[in-house]
Amino acid sequence: MSVHKEAPKGFRWVFCWYRRVKNSDRYLDAHAYGREAWCFLVRCK
C-alpha cells in the first residue's frame, strides 16, 4: 500500500477494496484500477 500523509487532526484514513459509484448501483474494485485499496479521509471524534 502506498504511503500517505498523516491525517489532519480530527480525521483518519479509511481503506476499502470496493466503493459504490455516487448515484448508481455500480461498485468499483480498486484492483481493476491498479490500486490495492481506495483511501479517503473520514472525520472522527
N, C-alpha and C positions, 0 to 999 in steps of 0.2 A: 504494500500500500504506500502511496506517496506521502511525503512529509508535508504537513500543513502548519500554518502559523498557529500559534497558541490562540485559543478562542478568547475574545474580549470578555471582560468581567461581566457576569450575568448571562453568559451564553456557553454552550458546549457543542462539540461536533457530534453529529449523528451519521452513521454509515449504514446504507441499505443496499442489498443486491438489486432490488426491484423498486420502481417507483411508478405511480399512476400518472398518466398524462392529464393535465388540467382540462376539465370539461369533456372528458372522454372516459370510456371504459377500458382503454388500452393500457398495458403495462410495458415499461421499458426495462430490459435486462441490461445491467451495466456491462456484463461480459460481451454482449453483442456490440458494444461501442468501445471495446478495448480497455475497459476500466475494471478494477476489482470491485468497486462499490461506488454508489453515488454518495456524496457527502454534502451536508448542509448544516448551517448553524441553527440552533434551537434555543430560545430563551429559557432559562431555568431560574428557579427561585434563589 
